[in-house]
Amino acid sequence: MNTRIAPSPSGDMHIGTARTAYHNWLAARSTGGRFILRIDDTNQHKIDPQYTQVIIDTMAWLKLDYDEIVYQSSRFPLYKTVAESLIEQGKAAVIDGATVLTQVELPESWHDEVAGDIKISADEKEKTQQVVLLRSDGSPTYHFASVVDDAQLGIDLVLRGHDHISNMARQIAIFNAIGSPIPKFAHIGLIFQNKKKLSKRDGAASMLFYREKGYDPDAMLNFLLRMGWGPFPDDKTTVLIDQDRAKELFRMSGFRNAPAGMDLEKLEAFDRKYKAKKGIWRNGAKLLSGDNN
């Protein structure tokens, strides 16, 4: 499967983005597919180049290698060309300076690899009327750029957070308009802390927090993998799952939609186990293999 992760460089990399990145990496690497890092930097008013480097550094720290890095800001000519083609075909029109999709084709439902068939409601269909593709300044909307890139880059699995389900109707309309096959979609559960969705404002949401605290990257990956997910069967042999084992288990066990709780005590336990396994020193004392303290 060809997958991608598409963070926006508008702040520190969120732990939810890192978890989604790992799941997409596993889906690609376990099937011999390609894994692409796409930087969603179309909104020049909200992005900061320093955060692009934070994303790249975090991916390297987690050993999530990618086959290609794509910057949406360099693809504006492509978006313009596709929009102009839709206008020529009578599928889009320029209204008040913006390019708007006018012919919308939607199925009655779409299939999610986690939740199964999901019906498109009347309200969602209404929202697809006159979907904006290019703003009056020529910049692409999130939905348009994302769909064009997925189609052009050959992405055949989009694995992302459950909150993106609300985007599906508009994106399906755009896929149909440009005549591209719709990738498989899998929406996974969100991360919660104290029964509330983990906010970007929470310190524990930033991946820089964990790297600066000195957590072992393998422990971090193990923690990310087990947040709302588990293999079949799940026993004492699957407590520690390295990247190679994770590829095998992920391919066999598939996706999950369970909400994930932030259990930092579990991360601490993983960190101790991995550091003990590697013989890493902590607080002036060498951890012995099997030390759970």
PyMOL commands that set and color helices and strands:
alter all, ss='L'
color gray80, all
select helices_A, chain A and resi 15-29+49-61+72-74+76-88+122-127+142-152+162-178+203-205+207-212+217-226+236-238+243-253+264-278
alter helices_A, ss='H'
color red, helices_A
select strands_A, chain A and resi 3-5+35-39+68-71+92-95+98-101+109-112+116-119+131-134+157-161+184-188+191-193+196-197+260-261+281-282+285-286
alter strands_A, ss='S'
color yellow, strands_A
deselect
rebuild
show_as cartoon
